[in-house]
Every structure is written in structure tokens, then in C-alpha cells.
């Protein structure tokens, strides 16, 4: 992240001088960089869609006639191959691998779905023998709720509309923009959370309840963020009431934020959950913060007792509502971390994660108004130890890229660097891309107003709670809450 003085070349494998333009920002070699920038006269682009994403809007892409050929600039053409990701995608990935092996060039592979769809596709591609770090360049169509991966890559967060109209004109424009997009690196990390072998449990949402999974550990890839605490608890409750509408989901998330914050006796607090955090792979590595009981006050401590601890690979959260890593943000430990560990810009392909704390989940909705996230560290790998509960059960909530978990008696957590992907970065001005995505009929005004009112209600409610004002709570529960069928919590 810190700029280095420019040099004409760096020594690569086998002593060959490698131009700096062929290296990622962290100094590592970019795979087949020169080949990735070449423009073949006929280009094959693959699209793997989750048809159920975006309120089943993904299904529209599967109705596009095949083969789908689009004219590009300078007499070039692109053929778009479309496959359903949950329904036998192997045929598509085998065809993609054949092209990549034959041309010795990475192939543009666009996924249609939420943020988690990228690693779903990456997993299937890997099973089909594809070296995804070298042979694929990932793009995305935002069909999820938050779409933070898509936002950071410049493709926005709105679900595209009217894909099939006017001879698929919208899709043809999208193919042109995928073809001209630039390529940048994006890190993949791995989260490994363990619970007690005897008394530990891991639960996930199923329907409107939770079910225990048989494993005693979670091990999953991370491309956006990993968090522990109150925001993940809100996410678990959100999953229980998730709808098929992107706009309504924003309301549901805001409402669950309100109700969980009102449950003061069961709020998650990082200082009550995590006994220590280390810069490394184990408890013997340097402390970032820890519990000073019995340590003579020598360890850095958390400032306050925040509700959430977050590890950010992209600086966008909750659909762009929060951009928590800011260089003018305050420090989250006392004594403060060293400048080299926090005074760095956030980039998704620099080999670092940015770690912050949030005093309250209200800071998500209010981040653009009052930035309260506190900087802890930038780097990786990381190791965490949990307190446990000698008198009963310790309940901890966590999230990995939009997948929420309820942990009972967790013991430790590892966050390690895994690999680097190539990603399509949109360089078209934001307004132009938004205009393209929003071609067609606008959302009904009542749905838009409901989502906006929910965000306002959430922000106002959390402020009122902090100052002891309960009038707004009564207004919310008797108005919008009852309208949506929710009841005031006991």
C-alpha cells in the first residue's frame, strides 16, 4: 500500500527481469500478465448464473438465446456462453478449460449472483481442473442484497433489469464493457473457526430457525469480510426473515438491527468474547490486543467494549453503507498501534486485511454521517482466542462473506492468506454504468419509500435509545412494524 520508488524492472523466476507493470501491488508476479492484456479478434466469455438470485432475476439470463454473439470494437466479436451454476455447471467449466489450455490465455468468467457466488464458482472451477488464479478473470453481475464485491469492482449494487428486452440490448452492452474492463488482483483469505470438541456447537439458519451442523469447525474462503459480534447476530436474525426482494431485504435488515439492539441483556461485546488477538498464526505471536488480568497491564487493550470486530478485504459493507477503514479514523487499542500497521490504504489485492471495531451496529447505518469505526491493524495472518464460559455456554456470532453462524463455546480462529484471483475492474464512470443497469421500468414508489423509511427509522431509533428517548420506539412499532407484520419484542 505504501508507494515505493519506481524501478525499471524486478527479478522474476529464473533470474528473468520482470517489468513492474507485470506485478501486483504487493510485488508478487501477476500470472500471465501480458497475455491477459491481449485482445483476440474472437473472444469467448463465460457467464455462470445462480437463477434464484435477485428475486429469481437470474433466471432471465438463462433464457438468452445461444450462441450469443456480440460485435465489439475494431472488428472483434465476443461469444457469451451461459450456464446455470447450480444445474450441472461442469459442462461449461470443461469447455472454458479447453479454451484456456488451447489459447494459453486467461478467460473472462462472469458470475451472476450475490457476493458468495464468486467463490462458489471458483470452487466448481477448481474441481474441474482449472487453475483459477491463472486461467480465469472474474467479473460479476450484482444479483444479491449487499453486492459489496461488485461495488468495489465498479459494477454497482443494483440488480439489472429487462435483460431480454430489445433483442437483449442490455446484455450486449454489458458484454462490451466486460471486454474492455481492466484486470486487477483480488486476495482470497481463509477463515478457520473451531469450537470445543465436547461442548461446542455450530449452528446455521434453516427456515425461520437454526440447525446444528455436524462439524466442529468452519473453514471457508473470504473475499470480502469476516466479522464477530453483534452485527453477525443481526445477520442471523435477518437470514430467518430474508425475502426475495432486494429492497424489502434492506428493510428487514434495518428492523432486525433495531430489535437486537433493544435486547440489551444479550448484546455481543468483543471484550467479553475474545481473550486475545495475535499478528500471526498462533498464541505465541505478537499481541494486537489481549486481556490484562494477570499480565500486569502490559498488553494493548481495546478502546471501550465494541460490539463488533471486523476483518475487511474490501472497504464496503452492507451494500456500501459502511466504508469503515479511513485514515483519519481513531485508533481502537490503548496504547495505539504503530503507524506502519494502520497508516495504509485499503486495497483488495495487496495481501493485507484491515481490522476495525464498531462501537455499535448503529454505526453501519450512520457511517457516512459520523464515522465511528476504530482502526486496529492492517496485515495478516491473524489468530484469535475466545474466553469460553466456565459456568455454562458462550454464544458467539460470526459472518464470512454474508454467511452467518451461531457458535457455542468457540475456542480459536485462524485467518490466513490463501491465493490471489484476477478480477475485472470497471473503469466506466459510475453514473454511466448506473444508467445502463437501470434501463426499463423503475421500482414502484411505495417499495422505494419503504426501504428509505426503514433506513431513517433505524438510524433515528439507535440515536433515541442512546439518549433514553422511547417515543420513537412506540411510533415505529405501532406504524411500520405492524405494517410489516412484526411484533414488539418482549
ChimeraX attribute file (.defattr): number of C-alpha atoms within 10 A of each C-alpha:
attribute: neighborCount
match mode: 1-to-1
recipient: residues
	/A:1	14
	/A:2	10
	/A:3	7
	/A:4	6
	/A:5	5
	/A:6	7
	/A:7	8
	/A:8	9
	/A:9	14
	/A:10	16
	/A:11	11
	/A:12	13
	/A:13	9
	/A:14	6
	/A:15	8
	/A:16	10
	/A:17	12
	/A:18	15
	/A:19	14
	/A:20	18
	/A:21	13
	/A:22	17
	/A:23	18
	/A:24	19
	/A:25	20
	/A:26	14
	/A:27	12
	/A:28	14
	/A:29	18
	/A:30	21
	/A:31	20
	/A:32	14
	/A:33	17
	/A:34	11
	/A:35	13
	/A:36	21
	/A:37	13
	/A:38	9
	/A:39	11
	/A:40	13
	/A:41	12
	/A:42	14
	/A:43	18
	/A:44	18
	/A:45	20
	/A:46	23
	/A:47	22
	/A:48	27
	/A:49	29
	/A:50	26
	/A:51	22
	/A:52	15
	/A:53	22
	/A:54	22
	/A:55	16
	/A:56	14
	/A:57	22
	/A:58	25
	/A:59	17
	/A:60	14
	/A:61	21
	/A:62	17
	/A:63	11
	/A:64	17
	/A:65	13
	/A:66	11
	/A:67	10
	/A:68	16
	/A:69	17
	/A:70	18
	/A:71	15
	/A:72	19
	/A:73	10
	/A:74	7
	/A:75	8
	/A:76	13
	/A:77	18
	/A:78	20
	/A:79	17
	/A:80	23
	/A:81	20
	/A:82	23
	/A:83	22
	/A:84	20
	/A:85	21
	/A:86	15
	/A:87	10
	/A:88	10
	/A:89	18
	/A:90	17
	/A:91	10
	/A:92	20
	/A:93	23
	/A:94	15
	/A:95	13
	/A:96	25
	/A:97	21
	/A:98	13
	/A:99	16
	/A:100	20
	/A:101	14
	/A:102	9
	/A:103	12
	/A:104	14
	/A:105	21
	/A:106	26
	/A:107	23
	/A:108	26
	/A:109	27
	/A:110	25
	/A:111	28
	/A:112	28
	/A:113	28
	/A:114	25
	/A:115	24
	/A:116	19
	/A:117	21
	/A:118	20
	/A:119	17
	/A:120	15
	/A:121	24
	/A:122	20
	/A:123	14
	/A:124	16
	/A:125	21
	/A:126	13
	/A:127	12
	/A:128	17
	/A:129	11
	/A:130	21
	/A:131	15
	/A:132	22
	/A:133	20
	/A:134	20
	/A:135	24
	/A:136	25
	/A:137	21
	/A:138	27
	/A:139	26
	/A:140	29
	/A:141	25
	/A:142	28
	/A:143	29
	/A:144	27
	/A:145	26
	/A:146	23
	/A:147	28
	/A:148	27
	/A:149	30
	/A:150	26
	/A:151	22
	/A:152	19
	/A:153	20
	/A:154	19
	/A:155	26
	/A:156	24
	/A:157	23
	/A:158	22
	/A:159	22
	/A:160	21
	/A:161	18
	/A:162	17
	/A:163	21
	/A:164	15
	/A:165	12
	/A:166	8
	/A:167	11
	/A:168	15
	/A:169	14
	/A:170	20
	/A:171	23
	/A:172	19
	/A:173	15
	/A:174	15
	/A:175	22
	/A:176	16
	/A:177	19
	/A:178	21
	/A:179	18
	/A:180	17
	/A:181	17
	/A:182	15
	/A:183	20
	/A:184	18
	/A:185	24
	/A:186	25
	/A:187	23
	/A:188	20
	/A:189	24
	/A:190	20
	/A:191	22
	/A:192	15
	/A:193	22
	/A:194	22
	/A:195	22
	/A:196	16
	/A:197	13
	/A:198	8
	/A:199	12
	/A:200	20
	/A:201	22
	/A:202	25
	/A:203	19
	/A:204	18
	/A:205	19
	/A:206	11
	/A:207	11
	/A:208	12
	/A:209	13
	/A:210	16
	/A:211	13
	/A:212	13
	/A:213	12
	/A:214	9
	/A:215	13
	/A:216	17
	/A:217	21
	/A:218	17
	/A:219	14
	/A:220	15
	/A:221	23
	/A:222	25
	/A:223	24
	/A:224	27
	/A:225	25
	/A:226	26
	/A:227	22
	/A:228	25
	/A:229	27
	/A:230	28
	/A:231	27
	/A:232	27
	/A:233	24
	/A:234	22
	/A:235	23
	/A:236	28
	/A:237	22
	/A:238	23
	/A:239	22
	/A:240	16
	/A:241	15
	/A:242	20
	/A:243	14
	/A:244	15
	/A:245	15
	/A:246	19
	/A:247	18
	/A:248	19
	/A:249	19
	/A:250	22
	/A:251	24
	/A:252	22
	/A:253	22
	/A:254	23
	/A:255	23
	/A:256	20
	/A:257	26
	/A:258	23
	/A:259	17
	/A:260	19
	/A:261	21
	/A:262	17
	/A:263	11
	/A:264	9
	/A:265	7
	/A:266	11
	/A:267	16
	/A:268	25
	/A:269	20
	/A:270	23
	/A:271	22
	/A:272	16
	/A:273	22
	/A:274	23
	/A:275	17
	/A:276	22
	/A:277	22
	/A:278	21
	/A:279	20
	/A:280	20
	/A:281	17
	/A:282	17
	/A:283	16
	/A:284	10
	/A:285	13
	/A:286	15
	/A:287	18
	/A:288	22
	/A:289	25
	/A:290	22
	/A:291	19
	/A:292	14
	/A:293	9
	/A:294	7
	/A:295	9
	/A:296	7
	/A:297	11
	/A:298	12
	/A:299	19
	/A:300	19
	/A:301	21
	/A:302	22
	/A:303	19
	/A:304	14
	/A:305	17
	/A:306	23
	/A:307	22
	/A:308	25
	/A:309	26
	/A:310	23
	/A:311	26
	/A:312	26
	/A:313	26
	/A:314	25
	/A:315	24
	/A:316	22
	/A:317	19
	/A:318	16
	/A:319	19
	/A:320	20
	/A:321	16
	/A:322	18
	/A:323	18
	/A:324	27
	/A:325	25
	/A:326	19
	/A:327	14
	/A:328	10
	/A:329	15
	/A:330	16
	/A:331	20
	/A:332	26
	/A:333	21
	/A:334	14
	/A:335	14
	/A:336	18
	/A:337	19
	/A:338	10
	/A:339	9
	/A:340	11
	/A:341	13
	/A:342	21
	/A:343	17
	/A:344	19
	/A:345	14
	/A:346	19
	/A:347	21
	/A:348	24
	/A:349	24
	/A:350	20
	/A:351	26
	/A:352	23
	/A:353	30
	/A:354	26
	/A:355	26
	/A:356	26
	/A:357	29
	/A:358	25
	/A:359	21
	/A:360	21
	/A:361	22
	/A:362	21
	/A:363	20
	/A:364	24
	/A:365	21
	/A:366	20
	/A:367	16
	/A:368	14
	/A:369	8
	/A:370	10
	/A:371	19
	/A:372	21
	/A:373	28
	/A:374	25
	/A:375	27
	/A:376	27
	/A:377	26
	/A:378	24
	/A:379	18
	/A:380	20
	/A:381	19
	/A:382	25
	/A:383	26
	/A:384	24
	/A:385	21
	/A:386	21
	/A:387	17
	/A:388	23
	/A:389	13
	/A:390	8
	/A:391	6
	/A:392	9
	/A:393	14
	/A:394	17
	/A:395	20
	/A:396	25
	/A:397	25
	/A:398	24
	/A:399	22
	/A:400	23
	/A:401	19
	/A:402	23
	/A:403	16
	/A:404	25
	/A:405	22
	/A:406	22
	/A:407	26
	/A:408	20
	/A:409	26
	/A:410	30
	/A:411	19
	/A:412	23
	/A:413	22
	/A:414	19
	/A:415	24
	/A:416	20
	/A:417	18
	/A:418	13
	/A:419	15
	/A:420	23
	/A:421	22
	/A:422	25
	/A:423	24
	/A:424	26
	/A:425	23
	/A:426	22
	/A:427	14
	/A:428	13
	/A:429	9
	/A:430	12
	/A:431	10
	/A:432	9
	/A:433	17
	/A:434	15
	/A:435	10
	/A:436	15
	/A:437	24
	/A:438	16
	/A:439	14
	/A:440	14
	/A:441	8
	/A:442	9
	/A:443	10
	/A:444	8
	/A:445	8
	/A:446	9
	/A:447	14
	/A:448	13
	/A:449	11
	/A:450	16
	/A:451	19
	/A:452	14
	/A:453	15
	/A:454	21
	/A:455	18
	/A:456	14
	/A:457	21
	/A:458	23
	/A:459	20
	/A:460	17
	/A:461	23
	/A:462	24
	/A:463	15
	/A:464	15
	/A:465	16
	/A:466	9
	/A:467	8
	/A:468	9
	/A:469	12
	/A:470	12
	/A:471	11
	/A:472	16
	/A:473	21
	/A:474	11
	/A:475	13
	/A:476	19
	/A:477	17
	/A:478	14
	/A:479	11
	/A:480	17
	/A:481	17
	/A:482	12
	/A:483	11
	/A:484	13
	/A:485	8
	/A:486	13
	/A:487	12
	/A:488	12
	/A:489	9
	/A:490	5
